[in-house]
Amino acid sequence: MEEYQKRMIEEFEELNERTTKLERFLEDPLMAEKRSALSEKMLAAMHCQYSGMVVYRSNLADRLIMLGLAEHVFEYPELTVGEEFKTEDGKTYRCIGYEENGCPVCEVVQEGNKFEDEVRLDKQLRKDLDVLLQKLHCAEKSRERSLSITKIQEAIMWLGMDLKRIGTPDPYPTSKDPGNPSIHPTADGLKM
């Protein structure tokens, strides 16, 4: 095992212990009296810290699993190849085999069709924003409303860029060709 892998394992174990302690403090009814002595601002900061720690721990766990060091992340039940299990962070893993040391090799299982869900969400958000945009177009004009219109148009544009990131086909395939005089209608039937 390489030195950086040993450091990652040590970091994960320490982070896991600290995250568990903070979670216990924030959630355990027996700690309510101690929590009540803290200001709302301090408690909010501790909840933000906990959320960040959980995300960091999850990412570190994923990296360890990708490096084949899953035995340092989970206490595994006896698994058969193809068997799936859920972890505390809500992720589903599938056993795809075993290493020489007997540790199961697992991969993350995609829940549902993530691609379709992301596309559907982005398109629905774009349509919802377009409805708001049309209401603003009909309202009495003011500088503030004009700025609001611009920001909603930007939000619709950025959600379009997210569709590109996800890998949806370009709705304007000839838009980059200066020799083509066509102007395509707005994607998804938006009025903008």
C-alpha positions as CSV (number, residue, x, y, z in Angstrom):
1,M,0.0,0.0,0.0
2,E,1.3,3.4,-0.9
3,E,1.9,6.2,1.6
4,Y,-0.8,8.5,0.3
5,Q,-3.3,5.6,0.6
6,K,-2.3,5.1,4.3
7,R,-2.9,8.9,4.9
8,M,-6.3,8.7,3.2
9,I,-7.4,5.8,5.4
10,E,-6.2,7.6,8.5
11,E,-7.9,10.8,7.4
12,F,-11.2,8.9,6.7
13,E,-11.1,7.2,10.1
14,E,-10.5,10.5,12.0
15,L,-13.1,12.3,9.9
16,N,-15.6,9.5,10.5
17,E,-15.1,9.6,14.2
18,R,-15.4,13.4,14.4
19,T,-18.5,13.5,12.2
20,T,-20.2,10.9,14.3
21,K,-19.4,12.9,17.5
22,L,-20.8,16.1,16.0
23,E,-23.9,14.3,14.8
24,R,-24.4,12.8,18.2
25,F,-24.1,16.3,19.8
26,L,-26.6,17.9,17.3
27,E,-29.2,15.1,17.3
28,D,-29.0,13.2,20.6
29,P,-31.9,14.3,22.9
30,L,-29.6,13.8,25.9
31,M,-27.5,16.7,24.6
32,A,-30.5,19.1,24.3
33,E,-29.5,21.0,27.5
34,K,-25.9,21.6,26.2
35,R,-27.3,22.7,22.8
36,S,-29.7,25.1,24.4
37,A,-26.8,27.0,26.0
38,L,-25.5,27.8,22.5
39,S,-26.7,30.7,20.4
40,E,-28.8,30.1,17.2
41,K,-25.9,31.4,15.1
42,M,-23.5,28.9,16.7
43,L,-25.9,26.0,16.2
44,A,-26.5,27.0,12.6
45,A,-22.7,27.1,12.0
46,M,-22.3,23.7,13.6
47,H,-25.1,22.3,11.3
48,C,-23.3,23.7,8.3
49,Q,-20.0,22.3,9.5
50,Y,-21.6,18.9,10.0
51,S,-23.1,19.0,6.4
52,G,-19.7,19.8,5.0
53,M,-18.1,17.0,7.0
54,V,-20.7,14.5,5.7
55,V,-20.1,15.5,2.1
56,Y,-16.3,15.4,2.5
57,R,-16.5,12.0,4.3
58,S,-18.7,10.6,1.5
59,N,-16.3,11.8,-1.2
60,L,-13.3,10.4,0.6
61,A,-15.1,7.1,1.0
62,D,-15.8,7.0,-2.7
63,R,-12.1,7.6,-3.5
64,L,-11.1,4.8,-1.1
65,I,-13.5,2.5,-2.8
66,M,-12.2,3.4,-6.2
67,L,-8.7,2.7,-5.0
68,G,-9.9,-0.8,-3.9
69,L,-9.7,0.1,-0.2
70,A,-13.3,-0.4,0.6
71,E,-12.5,-2.6,3.6
72,H,-11.4,0.6,5.4
73,V,-14.8,2.3,4.7
74,F,-17.4,-0.3,5.5
75,E,-18.1,-3.2,7.8
76,Y,-19.4,-5.6,5.2
77,P,-22.0,-8.2,5.7
78,E,-21.3,-11.5,3.8
79,L,-22.0,-10.5,0.2
80,T,-22.5,-12.5,-2.9
81,V,-21.5,-11.2,-6.3
82,G,-24.3,-9.0,-7.7
83,E,-25.8,-8.3,-4.2
84,E,-26.6,-4.7,-3.5
85,F,-26.6,-2.9,-0.1
86,K,-27.2,0.7,1.1
87,T,-24.8,2.6,3.3
88,E,-25.6,5.2,6.0
89,D,-25.1,8.0,3.5
90,G,-28.0,6.6,1.3
91,K,-25.8,5.3,-1.5
92,T,-26.4,1.9,-3.0
93,Y,-23.4,-0.3,-3.8
94,R,-23.2,-3.6,-5.8
95,C,-20.7,-6.3,-5.0
96,I,-18.9,-7.1,-8.3
97,G,-16.3,-9.5,-7.0
98,Y,-13.6,-10.1,-4.4
99,E,-10.0,-9.1,-4.0
100,E,-7.3,-11.6,-3.0
101,N,-7.6,-10.5,0.7
102,G,-11.3,-11.4,0.7
103,C,-12.5,-7.8,0.6
104,P,-15.5,-7.3,-1.7
105,V,-15.1,-5.0,-4.6
106,C,-18.1,-2.8,-5.0
107,E,-19.4,-0.2,-7.4
108,V,-21.9,2.6,-6.9
109,V,-25.3,1.8,-8.3
110,Q,-27.1,4.6,-10.2
111,E,-30.5,5.1,-8.7
112,G,-33.2,5.2,-11.4
113,N,-32.2,7.0,-14.6
114,K,-30.3,9.9,-13.3
115,F,-29.8,11.4,-16.9
116,E,-33.5,11.5,-17.6
117,D,-34.3,12.9,-14.1
118,E,-31.8,15.7,-14.5
119,V,-33.0,16.6,-18.0
120,R,-36.6,16.6,-16.8
121,L,-35.8,18.8,-13.8
122,D,-33.9,21.3,-15.9
123,K,-36.6,21.5,-18.5
124,Q,-39.3,21.9,-15.9
125,L,-37.4,24.7,-14.1
126,R,-36.9,26.5,-17.4
127,K,-40.6,26.4,-18.1
128,D,-41.5,27.5,-14.6
129,L,-39.1,30.4,-14.9
130,D,-40.6,31.3,-18.3
131,V,-44.0,31.6,-16.7
132,L,-42.6,34.1,-14.2
133,L,-40.8,35.9,-17.0
134,Q,-44.1,36.3,-18.9
135,K,-45.8,37.8,-15.8
136,L,-43.0,40.3,-15.4
137,H,-43.3,41.3,-19.1
138,C,-46.9,42.1,-18.5
139,A,-46.3,44.1,-15.3
140,E,-45.7,47.8,-15.1
141,K,-42.1,48.6,-16.1
142,S,-39.5,49.7,-13.7
143,R,-35.7,49.5,-13.4
144,E,-36.0,46.7,-10.8
145,R,-38.4,44.7,-12.8
146,S,-36.1,45.0,-15.9
147,L,-33.2,43.7,-13.8
148,S,-35.4,40.9,-12.6
149,I,-36.3,40.0,-16.2
150,T,-32.6,39.9,-17.1
151,K,-31.7,37.7,-14.2
152,I,-34.6,35.2,-15.0
153,Q,-33.4,35.1,-18.6
154,E,-29.9,34.4,-17.3
155,A,-31.2,31.6,-15.1
156,I,-33.0,30.1,-18.1
157,M,-29.8,30.3,-20.1
158,W,-27.7,28.7,-17.3
159,L,-30.2,25.8,-17.0
160,G,-29.8,25.4,-20.8
161,M,-26.0,25.2,-20.2
162,D,-26.7,22.6,-17.6
163,L,-28.6,20.6,-20.2
164,K,-25.5,20.8,-22.4
165,R,-23.3,19.6,-19.5
166,I,-25.6,16.6,-19.0
167,G,-25.2,15.8,-22.6
168,T,-28.5,16.6,-24.3
169,P,-28.4,17.2,-28.0
170,D,-27.9,20.8,-29.1
171,P,-31.3,22.4,-29.9
172,Y,-29.5,24.9,-32.2
173,P,-27.3,22.7,-34.4
174,T,-26.6,25.3,-37.1
175,S,-26.2,28.3,-34.7
176,K,-22.4,28.3,-34.9
177,D,-22.4,28.5,-38.7
178,P,-22.1,32.1,-39.8
179,G,-23.1,31.1,-43.3
180,N,-26.5,29.9,-42.2
181,P,-29.1,32.7,-41.9
182,S,-31.7,30.6,-39.9
183,I,-32.7,31.6,-36.5
184,H,-34.1,28.6,-34.5
185,P,-37.1,29.1,-32.2
186,T,-36.4,29.0,-28.5
187,A,-35.9,25.4,-27.2
188,D,-38.7,23.8,-25.2
189,G,-41.3,26.3,-26.6
190,L,-40.3,29.0,-24.2
191,K,-41.6,32.5,-24.9
192,M,-38.7,34.3,-23.3
